Amino acid sequence: MDRVRLAEFLRSRREALQPEDVGLPRGHRRRRTGGLRREEVAALSDMSTDYYSRIEQQRGPRPSEQMLAAIARGLRLSLEERDHLLQLGGYPTPHRVRRADHINPGMMRIFDGLGDATAQVVSDLGETLRQTRLATALLGDETRYTGLARSLHYRWFTDPDARRVHPEDDHPRHSRLIAADLHRAYTRDGRDSRAGEIVDALLAGSAEFAALWSEHPVPTAYCGQKRIDHPQLGLLELHCQVLLDPDQSQSLQVFTATPGSESYEKLRLLSVVAA
């Protein structure tokens, strides 16, 4: 681990960012530097200000690979910059094939501007990486899972709670779409991949998935019209607009409703639920 260069690199990237670049208000307090404050980077990286400050001050224990990855997301680093950050921390460069946990900086800038929208960033394996507060109010916290359960595709066939947000009549359609989505990722990445790990687990644990898999399902538009059965607001009929980042196999999903409809009014009430 190169503490000096790690600290210098973080400081240079922090000072190059403005609050508006990461969706933060500039505020009226006078800034001693033109970039972000340490406490702002810490908040964006979901860690304490003290922990982040110790890294920049070349103090404290060696940060874990997960913590450095969180800082890379907070600072909106590119893939190449994230690789460099991990190398400075003494970790090998991650395998380039699957990088679903890192969001493209351009995608993050768009996401940062959607604070009042119902939006989330999702990998092609159904792993939710970021949610706005309204998306969390609509769907629950989809980022809290670990292991195979990080993938909604896996949870859909193994955890009954994963289906409760959708009306039961829609379950067969969602099952087929998810199986097709996994089939595409498996064909692209092979068995020795994250997709292969999920598929093998589902073939062993879900008869429903195994039956769908044997049909070699072909993917179609997965995120179109959706019906969400919300525990407080009832049924919402929504449209899902998608911005795809092909390089990282991720999509930005934005949920909207037809203006003037009952679902539109319910979607507006999500801010009350979120509060």
N, C-alpha and C positions, 0 to 999 in steps of 0.2 A: 504494500500500500504506500502510495506517494502522498503523504499528508499535505505537503506544501503545494504541489501542483493541483491536487484535488481541491484545496481551499481556494486557490487562485482561479481555477476554472469555474467553480460555483459562483464566486464573486463577480467574475466577468459576465456570466450569463444573467445573473440577478440584476446587475446594473444596466444591462442592455434592454431590459424589459420595462415597459410603462404599465401602470395600473390598468389602462384601457385595453392593453394587449391580452390581459387575462380575465377580463370581465369585472374588474374591481373599480369602484368609484375613486377618483383622484382625491376628493376631499379638499378641505380648505386649509389644513395644516401645512406649514411650509416644510418642504422636503430638503434635507441636507444633501441628498444625492438625487440624480436624475432617474434612477431606477427603482426597483421594488425594495421595500424594507425586508429585513430578515423575518420579521413576524408575519409578513404577508406571504412569503415563500413557504414558511412553516405551515400556515393555514391551508394553502393550496396543496401541500404535500401530506396533509393529515398527520402532522406530528407537532410536538411542542416546539416553541420558539427556542427554548434552552437547548434542546437536542440539536436542532439545525445550527444554532449559533456555535455550538462546540465544534462542529465539523469545519465551519469556516475559520474558526479560531485555532484549528489544529490541535484540539483537545478531545478527551473522552475516548471511549472504545472505538474499535473499527466498526463503521456502519455496515449493516448486513446488505446483501444484494437486493433484498426486498425494499429496504429503506432508500437505497440509492435509486432504485427504479421509481419509487414514489416521488423522489425529488425530481427525477427526469420528467415525470408527468407534470409536476407542479411548475417547473420552469419551461414547459412546452418545448423540450429538446427534440431534435430530429433523431431518427434511428442511429445515424452515425455519431451524433453527439452523445446519445445514451450509451452506445458501445464504448466510447472514449471515457465517459464517466465511470463505467464499471471497471474498465481496465485500470484507471487511476486508483480505484478502490481495491485493486488486487484480485479482481475476478476475471475469468476468461470471457472472451467475446461470445455472447449467446449464439446458438445455432440460428441461422438466418431464415430457415424455412418457415418456422412457426413463431411469429412475434405478435400474437393476438392480444397481449396484455398492454401493448404500447400504442397510444393513439397518435396518429399523424398530427403535427402541430397545426396544420391548416384546418383539419377537422376540429381540433380543440378550439381554435379561434371562432369558428362558426358556432360551436356548442356554447362557448362563453357568452355569445350574444343572444342566447335563447333562454335566458333566466326566467322569463314569464311564459314560456311555452312548455308543453308536455312532451319532452324529448329525452332520448337516451342513445348512447353509443353501444352497439352490440357486435360481437364477432360473428363470423359465419358458423361458429359452433354453438351459438346461443348463449355466449358468455357476456353478461351485461357489465360494461366497463365504467360507464358514467351515467348518472341520471340527474335530471333537474328535480327540484323539490316537488313539482307537480307530477312528474312521472312516478316518483316514489309514492305520492299520495294516490295515484291511480292504480299502480301495479304492485305496490309494496317495495321494500328494499331488495332489489334483485342483485345487488353487488356484494351481499354479505356471505355468500356461500364459498366453500372451499372444496378442493379436490374435484372429483368428477361432477359433483353437484353444482359447481360453478356454471355448468352448461344446462340451460333450460331444456335443451334437447334430451339430455340424460334424465333430468328431473321429471320431464313429462311422462316418461314410461316407467318411472320407479317411485314417484312420490305423488299420491293423490292430491295433495294440497296444491301442486303446480297447475292443476286443471280447474280449480275452483273459480278462477277469475274469468273463465269462459263458460257460456251456457253449454249444457251437456249435448245439445243437438249439434254443436260445432266441433265436438271432440274428434269424430272420425276424420274430418277434413284437416284439422290441425295435425293429427297423427301422421297422415299421409304426407303432408307438406314437410314436416320435420324429418321424417324418414328419408324423403327425397333430398332434403338439404344435406343430411349426413352422407347420403350416397354420393353426392357431388364432391364433398370434401374428402371422403375416403378414396374416391377414384383419383383425385388430384394429388393427395399427399401420401397415399399408400398405407399399408397396415402398421408400419412402424412410425406412427404419428399420433398426435393428440386425437384426431378423428378416429384412427384405428383403435385406440384405447377405449374410446367411448362406444364404438360399434361392437367390439368384442364383449364389453361388459353388458351391453343391452341384448346381444344375441344369447348370452348365457342367462339373463335375468328377466327377459320380457318376451312372452309368447306373442304378444301383439306386434311388437317390433320385428321379431323374427319372421312373422308371416308377411308383413309389409316389405321387409328387406328382400325376401325371396322373389318378389315381383319386380325388382330392379326399378324402383320408382324414379321418374324423371322430374326434376324441380321445376316449379312454375313460380309466379310472383307470390312470395310468401307474405309480404307485409302490404296487403291491400286493405279491403274493408275488414274491420274487426268489431266484434261485439264483446264488450267488457261488462261483466256482472259485478258491480262494485258493492261492497257490503253496506255502505251508507247511502249511496246515490242511486242504486238500482242499475238497470240496464242502460248502457251507453252504446250507441252505434257510431263508430268512429272511422275515419279514413287515416291510413298510415302512409305518409310521404317519406321516401327513402333517398338519402344521398349516399352513394356507394364509393368507398375508397378501395379500388381493386388491388392496389399494391399491398395493403395490409389485411385484405379480406374482412373489412369492417363496414358497418353501415350506421349512419345517423338517422334515427327514426323519429319522426315528428307526428304526433297524434292530433288530428283536428276533427271538427264536427261541422256539419252544414249550418251556416248562420240562420238563426231564427228557429232552429229545431229544438226539441226537448233535450236532446243530447248536448247541443251547444250550450244551453243554460246550465246543464249539469256539469259540463266541463269547466265552466266559469266558476262553479261552486268549489272546484278542487282546491282553490287557494284558501278557502275556509277550512277544508279538511286538512290541508298541509299545515295550517297555523295551529 
